[in-house]
Amino acid sequence: MEQRLRYTLALKVYGDEKIFGPGIAELLEKIDEHKSIRKATLSMNMAYSKAWTIIKNAEHSLGFPLLDSVTGGKGGGGAKLTDKGRQFLLSYRKFESIVHDYADEIFLEMFGAKT
């Protein structure tokens, strides 16, 4: 029986080290959806401290904040993407889409299969 071929492709942005990839993109999208880092991490089964580490490392490497956040308390906290953070995320997702579309074409041409 012939198996259906497929491939995987995960795009990561590097400076001196990895800055951005599918994981942080998903995290930012979940923060945008939930307006909360805590709720985003719960929805992803991710430790809150790990999320903050990932975000802070990316912000340091990129040189701009990805999030505006307000610490919780009586009025409750929250988080939202900065304008630059949102633009970077959108650019990453657009780049990812273009590369995946091209990779699908090449994969079909090379292997006669589509993912």
LUMKE-448349 format. One record per atom (N, C-alpha, C): y, x, z; residue number from 0; atom name. Coordinates in steps of 0.2 Angstrom, whole numbers, plus 5000, padded with zeros to 4 digits. Example, Ala and Ser with C-alpha at 12.3 -4.5 7.8 and 13.67 -1.06 7.14 Angstrom:
% LUMKE-448349
NODE  4972  5066  5039  0  N
NODE  4978  5062  5039  0  CA
NODE  4984  5066  5039  0  C
NODE  4989  5064  5035  1  N
NODE  4995  5068  5036  1  CA
NODE  5000  5064  5039  1  C
***
This chain:
% LUMKE-448349
NODE  4994  5004  5000  0  N
NODE  5000  5000  5000  0  CA
NODE  5006  5004  5000  0  C
NODE  5011  5003  4996  1  N
NODE  5017  5007  4995  1  CA
NODE  5022  5005  5000  1  C
NODE  5025  5010  5004  2  N
NODE  5030  5008  5009  2  CA
NODE  5037  5008  5006  2  C
NODE  5041  5004  5009  3  N
NODE  5048  5003  5006  3  CA
NODE  5051  5009  5009  3  C
NODE  5055  5013  5005  4  N
NODE  5059  5018  5008  4  CA
NODE  5065  5016  5010  4  C
NODE  5068  5020  5015  5  N
NODE  5074  5019  5018  5  CA
NODE  5077  5025  5020  5  C
NODE  5083  5025  5022  6  N
NODE  5087  5031  5025  6  CA
NODE  5091  5029  5030  6  C
NODE  5093  5034  5034  7  N
NODE  5099  5032  5039  7  CA
NODE  5104  5038  5038  7  C
NODE  5110  5035  5040  8  N
NODE  5116  5040  5039  8  CA
NODE  5121  5038  5045  8  C
NODE  5122  5043  5049  9  N
NODE  5127  5042  5054  9  CA
NODE  5133  5047  5053  9  C
NODE  5139  5044  5053  10  N
NODE  5144  5049  5051  10  CA
NODE  5148  5050  5058  10  C
NODE  5149  5057  5059  11  N
NODE  5153  5059  5065  11  CA
NODE  5159  5064  5062  11  C
NODE  5164  5063  5066  12  N
NODE  5170  5067  5064  12  CA
NODE  5171  5072  5070  12  C
NODE  5171  5078  5067  13  N
NODE  5172  5084  5071  13  CA
NODE  5178  5088  5071  13  C
NODE  5180  5091  5076  14  N
NODE  5186  5096  5076  14  CA
NODE  5182  5102  5078  14  C
NODE  5183  5105  5084  15  N
NODE  5179  5111  5086  15  CA
NODE  5172  5108  5088  15  C
NODE  5172  5102  5091  16  N
NODE  5166  5099  5093  16  CA
NODE  5166  5091  5090  16  C
NODE  5161  5087  5092  17  N
NODE  5161  5080  5090  17  CA
NODE  5167  5077  5093  17  C
NODE  5170  5073  5089  18  N
NODE  5176  5069  5092  18  CA
NODE  5175  5062  5092  18  C
NODE  5172  5059  5086  19  N
NODE  5171  5052  5085  19  CA
NODE  5165  5051  5081  19  C
NODE  5162  5045  5082  20  N
NODE  5156  5043  5078  20  CA
NODE  5154  5036  5080  20  C
NODE  5148  5034  5077  21  N
NODE  5147  5027  5078  21  CA
NODE  5147  5024  5085  21  C
NODE  5145  5028  5090  22  N
NODE  5145  5026  5097  22  CA
NODE  5152  5024  5100  22  C
NODE  5156  5029  5099  23  N
NODE  5163  5027  5102  23  CA
NODE  5166  5022  5097  23  C
NODE  5165  5021  5091  24  N
NODE  5168  5016  5087  24  CA
NODE  5165  5009  5090  24  C
NODE  5159  5009  5091  25  N
NODE  5156  5002  5094  25  CA
NODE  5159  5001  5101  25  C
NODE  5160  5006  5105  26  N
NODE  5163  5005  5111  26  CA
NODE  5170  5003  5111  26  C
NODE  5174  5006  5106  27  N
NODE  5181  5003  5105  27  CA
NODE  5181  4996  5103  27  C
NODE  5177  4994  5098  28  N
NODE  5176  4987  5096  28  CA
NODE  5175  4983  5101  28  C
NODE  5170  4985  5106  29  N
NODE  5168  4980  5112  29  CA
NODE  5174  4980  5116  29  C
NODE  5178  4985  5118  30  N
NODE  5184  4985  5122  30  CA
NODE  5189  4980  5119  30  C
NODE  5190  4981  5112  31  N
NODE  5194  4976  5109  31  CA
NODE  5192  4969  5109  31  C
NODE  5186  4968  5109  32  N
NODE  5183  4961  5109  32  CA
NODE  5184  4958  5117  32  C
NODE  5182  4962  5122  33  N
NODE  5182  4960  5128  33  CA
NODE  5188  4961  5132  33  C
NODE  5193  4965  5130  34  N
NODE  5199  4967  5133  34  CA
NODE  5198  4970  5140  34  C
NODE  5192  4973  5140  35  N
NODE  5190  4976  5147  35  CA
NODE  5185  4982  5145  35  C
NODE  5186  4988  5148  36  N
NODE  5181  4993  5148  36  CA
NODE  5175  4991  5151  36  C
NODE  5175  4988  5157  37  N
NODE  5170  4987  5161  37  CA
NODE  5165  4982  5157  37  C
NODE  5168  4976  5155  38  N
NODE  5164  4971  5151  38  CA
NODE  5161  4974  5145  38  C
NODE  5165  4979  5141  39  N
NODE  5162  4982  5135  39  CA
NODE  5156  4986  5137  39  C
NODE  5157  4990  5143  40  N
NODE  5151  4994  5145  40  CA
NODE  5145  4990  5147  40  C
NODE  5146  4985  5150  41  N
NODE  5141  4980  5152  41  CA
NODE  5137  4977  5146  41  C
NODE  5141  4975  5141  42  N
NODE  5138  4973  5135  42  CA
NODE  5134  4978  5131  42  C
NODE  5136  4984  5132  43  N
NODE  5132  4990  5128  43  CA
NODE  5127  4993  5133  43  C
NODE  5126  4991  5139  44  N
NODE  5121  4994  5143  44  CA
NODE  5123  5001  5144  44  C
NODE  5130  5003  5145  45  N
NODE  5132  5010  5146  45  CA
NODE  5136  5010  5153  45  C
NODE  5135  5016  5156  46  N
NODE  5138  5017  5162  46  CA
NODE  5146  5018  5161  46  C
NODE  5150  5015  5165  47  N
NODE  5157  5015  5165  47  CA
NODE  5160  5022  5165  47  C
NODE  5157  5026  5169  48  N
NODE  5159  5033  5169  48  CA
NODE  5158  5037  5163  48  C
NODE  5153  5035  5159  49  N
NODE  5151  5038  5153  49  CA
NODE  5156  5036  5148  49  C
NODE  5158  5030  5148  50  N
NODE  5163  5027  5143  50  CA
NODE  5169  5031  5144  50  C
NODE  5172  5031  5150  51  N
NODE  5178  5035  5151  51  CA
NODE  5178  5042  5149  51  C
NODE  5172  5045  5150  52  N
NODE  5172  5052  5148  52  CA
NODE  5172  5053  5140  52  C
NODE  5168  5048  5137  53  N
NODE  5169  5048  5130  53  CA
NODE  5176  5047  5127  53  C
NODE  5179  5042  5130  54  N
NODE  5186  5040  5128  54  CA
NODE  5191  5046  5129  54  C
NODE  5190  5049  5135  55  N
NODE  5195  5054  5137  55  CA
NODE  5194  5060  5133  55  C
NODE  5188  5062  5131  56  N
NODE  5186  5068  5127  56  CA
NODE  5189  5067  5120  56  C
NODE  5188  5061  5117  57  N
NODE  5190  5059  5111  57  CA
NODE  5198  5060  5111  57  C
NODE  5201  5057  5116  58  N
NODE  5209  5057  5116  58  CA
NODE  5211  5064  5116  58  C
NODE  5208  5068  5120  59  N
NODE  5210  5075  5121  59  CA
NODE  5210  5078  5114  59  C
NODE  5204  5078  5111  60  N
NODE  5203  5081  5104  60  CA
NODE  5208  5078  5099  60  C
NODE  5209  5072  5099  61  N
NODE  5213  5069  5094  61  CA
NODE  5220  5070  5095  61  C
NODE  5222  5071  5101  62  N
NODE  5229  5072  5103  62  CA
NODE  5233  5066  5104  62  C
NODE  5230  5060  5104  63  N
NODE  5234  5054  5106  63  CA
NODE  5229  5049  5109  63  C
NODE  5232  5044  5113  64  N
NODE  5228  5039  5117  64  CA
NODE  5225  5034  5112  64  C
NODE  5219  5032  5114  65  N
NODE  5215  5027  5110  65  CA
NODE  5216  5020  5113  65  C
NODE  5217  5020  5120  66  N
NODE  5218  5014  5124  66  CA
NODE  5224  5014  5128  66  C
NODE  5226  5008  5129  67  N
NODE  5231  5007  5135  67  CA
NODE  5227  5003  5140  67  C
NODE  5227  5005  5146  68  N
NODE  5223  5002  5151  68  CA
NODE  5227  5001  5157  68  C
NODE  5225  4995  5161  69  N
NODE  5228  4993  5167  69  CA
NODE  5222  4993  5172  69  C
NODE  5223  4997  5178  70  N
NODE  5218  4997  5183  70  CA
NODE  5218  4990  5186  70  C
NODE  5211  4988  5188  71  N
NODE  5210  4981  5191  71  CA
NODE  5213  4981  5197  71  C
NODE  5212  4975  5201  72  N
NODE  5215  4974  5207  72  CA
NODE  5217  4966  5207  72  C
NODE  5222  4965  5211  73  N
NODE  5223  4957  5212  73  CA
NODE  5224  4954  5206  73  C
NODE  5228  4957  5201  74  N
NODE  5230  4953  5195  74  CA
NODE  5224  4955  5190  74  C
NODE  5219  4959  5191  75  N
NODE  5214  4961  5186  75  CA
NODE  5217  4966  5182  75  C
NODE  5212  4970  5179  76  N
NODE  5214  4975  5175  76  CA
NODE  5213  4973  5167  76  C
NODE  5213  4978  5163  77  N
NODE  5212  4976  5156  77  CA
NODE  5213  4982  5152  77  C
NODE  5211  4982  5146  78  N
NODE  5212  4988  5141  78  CA
NODE  5213  4985  5134  78  C
NODE  5216  4988  5130  79  N
NODE  5217  4987  5123  79  CA
NODE  5218  4993  5119  79  C
NODE  5217  4993  5113  80  N
NODE  5218  4998  5108  80  CA
NODE  5225  5000  5107  80  C
NODE  5227  5006  5107  81  N
NODE  5234  5008  5105  81  CA
NODE  5234  5007  5098  81  C
NODE  5240  5007  5095  82  N
NODE  5241  5006  5088  82  CA
NODE  5237  5012  5084  82  C
NODE  5238  5018  5087  83  N
NODE  5235  5024  5083  83  CA
NODE  5228  5023  5084  83  C
NODE  5225  5021  5090  84  N
NODE  5218  5020  5091  84  CA
NODE  5215  5015  5086  84  C
NODE  5218  5009  5085  85  N
NODE  5216  5004  5081  85  CA
NODE  5216  5007  5074  85  C
NODE  5221  5010  5072  86  N
NODE  5222  5013  5065  86  CA
NODE  5216  5018  5064  86  C
NODE  5215  5023  5069  87  N
NODE  5210  5028  5068  87  CA
NODE  5203  5024  5067  87  C
NODE  5201  5019  5071  88  N
NODE  5195  5016  5071  88  CA
NODE  5194  5012  5064  88  C
NODE  5200  5009  5062  89  N
NODE  5199  5006  5055  89  CA
NODE  5198  5011  5050  89  C
NODE  5201  5016  5050  90  N
NODE  5200  5022  5045  90  CA
NODE  5193  5024  5045  90  C
NODE  5191  5025  5051  91  N
NODE  5184  5028  5052  91  CA
NODE  5179  5023  5049  91  C
NODE  5180  5016  5051  92  N
NODE  5175  5011  5048  92  CA
NODE  5176  5010  5040  92  C
NODE  5182  5011  5038  93  N
NODE  5183  5011  5030  93  CA
NODE  5179  5017  5027  93  C
NODE  5180  5023  5030  94  N
NODE  5177  5029  5027  94  CA
NODE  5169  5028  5028  94  C
NODE  5167  5025  5033  95  N
NODE  5160  5024  5034  95  CA
NODE  5157  5020  5029  95  C
NODE  5161  5014  5028  96  N
NODE  5158  5009  5023  96  CA
NODE  5158  5012  5016  96  C
NODE  5163  5016  5014  97  N
NODE  5163  5019  5007  97  CA
NODE  5158  5024  5006  97  C
NODE  5157  5028  5012  98  N
NODE  5151  5033  5011  98  CA
NODE  5144  5030  5011  98  C
NODE  5143  5024  5015  99  N
NODE  5137  5021  5015  99  CA
NODE  5136  5017  5008  99  C
NODE  5141  5014  5005  100  N
NODE  5140  5011  4998  100  CA
NODE  5138  5016  4993  100  C
NODE  5142  5022  4993  101  N
NODE  5140  5028  4989  101  CA
NODE  5133  5030  4990  101  C
NODE  5131  5031  4996  102  N
NODE  5124  5033  4998  102  CA
NODE  5119  5028  4996  102  C
NODE  5120  5022  4996  103  N
NODE  5116  5017  4994  103  CA
NODE  5115  5018  4986  103  C
NODE  5120  5019  4982  104  N
NODE  5119  5020  4975  104  CA
NODE  5115  5026  4974  104  C
NODE  5116  5031  4977  105  N
NODE  5113  5037  4975  105  CA
NODE  5106  5037  4978  105  C
NODE  5104  5034  4983  106  N
NODE  5098  5033  4986  106  CA
NODE  5094  5028  4981  106  C
NODE  5097  5023  4978  107  N
NODE  5093  5019  4973  107  CA
NODE  5092  5023  4967  107  C
NODE  5097  5027  4965  108  N
NODE  5096  5031  4959  108  CA
NODE  5090  5036  4960  108  C
NODE  5090  5039  4965  109  N
NODE  5085  5045  4967  109  CA
NODE  5078  5042  4968  109  C
NODE  5078  5037  4972  110  N
NODE  5071  5034  4974  110  CA
NODE  5069  5028  4972  110  C
NODE  5074  5024  4968  111  N
NODE  5072  5018  4966  111  CA
NODE  5071  5012  4971  111  C
NODE  5074  5014  4977  112  N
NODE  5074  5009  4982  112  CA
NODE  5080  5008  4985  112  C
NODE  5081  5002  4988  113  N
NODE  5088  5001  4991  113  CA
NODE  5086  4999  4999  113  C
NODE  5091  5001  5003  114  N
NODE  5090  5000  5010  114  CA
NODE  5091  4993  5012  114  C
***
